[in-house]
């Protein structure tokens, strides 16, 4: 009978958790558990939410190339106007 978890088993676990932790801490534990599961799933799938560090590439520019009109660090910029 391994793997068969029904409603009675879930209720028993919830009652035991309620007795051990009390009604005030139970919602906090549920939030923490949910957050941990979400972080675990995102780390397993390889999806990162911290894409804010990466600079956005302007349309028309290839990755690694400077955008027209922007100076690159260490580059001497001189304008030649005819």
Secondary structure, DSSP 8 states (H G I E B T S, - for coil): -TT---HHHHHHHHHHHHHHH-HHHHHHHHHHHHHHHHHHHHHHHT--S-GGGS----TT--TTS--TT---TT--------
